[in-house]
Amino acid sequence: MKSSDVAVYGVTAQPQEEADKAVTQLRLHYKTYGDPDHKLATHLKDKGLLDVIIARQGDSRHPKVKDYKDGMAQPAVVVVNREGAVLYSFIVTPGLSNAYGATGRPNPKEVCQLIQAKLSGSTENVKMPSKYGVFKF
C-alpha cells in the first residue's frame, strides 16, 4: 500500500489534551483524537462497522476503569475502504491473559500485510495477528 492510499487516525478515551500529549511523548506520526464520550465507538457500532468494548466503572475486568468517568474504550482497529466496506477489524477482549487489554494487540506490519492480501485476493499463508481479541478479515 502506498501512503497516499491510507489515512491513519488514533482515538483515545482520554480528553483531547491527553491525546495531544501522547502524540508528542510517543512521537506519533498521525492525528489523534480524544473521545471520552465514546461518540466514535457508538457511531461505528451503529453503522455495523465495529463493536468496541467499553469497560464501565464497577467493571472488575479492568483495574483502571475507575479513572474514566464514562468508561474506557478497549483497544480496537478498523480499516475501512472508500466505499465503507470493512477490510480488517480487531477488538481487544480484556482479560488476565492480555493484562486487561494492555498486551496482545495486532502488529501494524501484519495488519498491512493482511489488507494487501485481501485487496489482491490472496489470503493464503497470511499470519493472523494476536490471540487476545476478536479478529475479522
Residue pairs with C-beta under 8 A, 6 or more apart in sequence:
1 112
1 115
1 116
1 119
8 30
9 30
9 31
9 32
9 33
10 19
10 22
10 23
10 28
10 30
10 31
10 32
10 33
11 32
11 33
11 34
11 35
11 40
11 73
12 18
12 19
12 22
12 32
12 33
12 34
12 35
12 73
13 35
13 36
13 38
13 68
13 70
13 71
13 72
13 73
14 22
14 34
14 36
14 68
15 34
15 36
16 33
16 34
17 34
18 34
19 32
19 33
19 34
20 32
20 34
22 28
22 32
23 31
23 32
33 40
35 41
35 73
36 68
36 69
36 70
37 70
38 52
38 54
38 70
38 71
38 73
41 50
41 52
41 54
41 73
41 76
44 50
44 51
44 52
44 78
45 51
45 52
47 84
49 78
49 80
49 84
49 86
49 89
50 76
50 78
50 86
50 89
50 91
51 91
52 73
52 74
52 76
52 91
53 73
53 74
53 76
53 91
53 92
53 93
53 94
54 71
54 72
54 73
54 74
55 61
55 62
55 65
55 68
55 71
55 72
55 73
55 74
55 94
55 100
55 101
56 65
56 71
57 65
57 66
57 68
57 69
57 71
59 65
59 71
61 94
61 95
61 100
62 72
62 74
62 94
62 100
62 101
63 100
64 72
64 100
65 71
65 72
74 91
74 92
74 93
74 94
74 101
75 92
75 101
75 105
75 133
76 89
76 90
76 91
76 92
77 88
77 89
77 90
77 105
77 106
77 111
78 86
78 88
78 89
78 90
79 86
79 87
79 88
79 89
79 111
79 115
80 86
80 87
81 87
86 136
87 115
87 118
87 119
88 111
88 114
88 115
88 118
88 136
88 137
89 134
89 135
89 136
90 105
90 106
90 111
90 129
90 130
90 133
90 134
90 135
90 136
91 133
91 134
92 98
92 101
92 104
92 105
92 132
92 133
93 132
93 133
93 134
94 100
94 101
95 132
97 104
97 132
98 104
98 132
98 133
103 132
104 130
104 131
104 132
104 133
105 130
105 132
105 133
106 129
106 130
106 133
106 135
107 129
107 130
110 127
110 129
111 129
113 126
113 127
114 123
114 126
114 128
114 129
114 137
117 123
117 126
118 137
123 137
128 135
128 137
129 135
